[in-house]
Amino acid sequence: MSKPPVVTCPTCGKEHVWDTNNRFRPFCSERCKLIDLGKWANEEYRVEQREQELPDSDHQA
């Protein structure tokens, strides 16, 4: 049987084994998960949204 992969916590950078029993994954701990959540709440992270092109008014019926 193969070993579970080792991943890096996105918050602290600590390497840890990917364990499906870890309810905080991909984070290593609850603390790191809450730090990440706080950054979203403070709008430190943003998801880029592309502007939608509007159809030309000349081509509408």
FENGI-V226824 format. One record per backbone hydrogen bond with DSSP energy under -0.5 kcal/mol. NH is the residue of the N-H (numbers start at 1). CO is the residue of the C=O. Records with the same first field share a line. If there is no record, write none. Layout:
# FENGI-V226824
NH=CO, CO
This chain:
# FENGI-V226824
7=5, 16
9=14
13=9
16=7
18=5
19=17
22=19
23=21
25=22
27=24
33=29
34=30
35=31
36=32
37=33
38=34
39=35
40=36
41=37
42=38
43=40
44=39
45=39
48=46
59=56
60=57
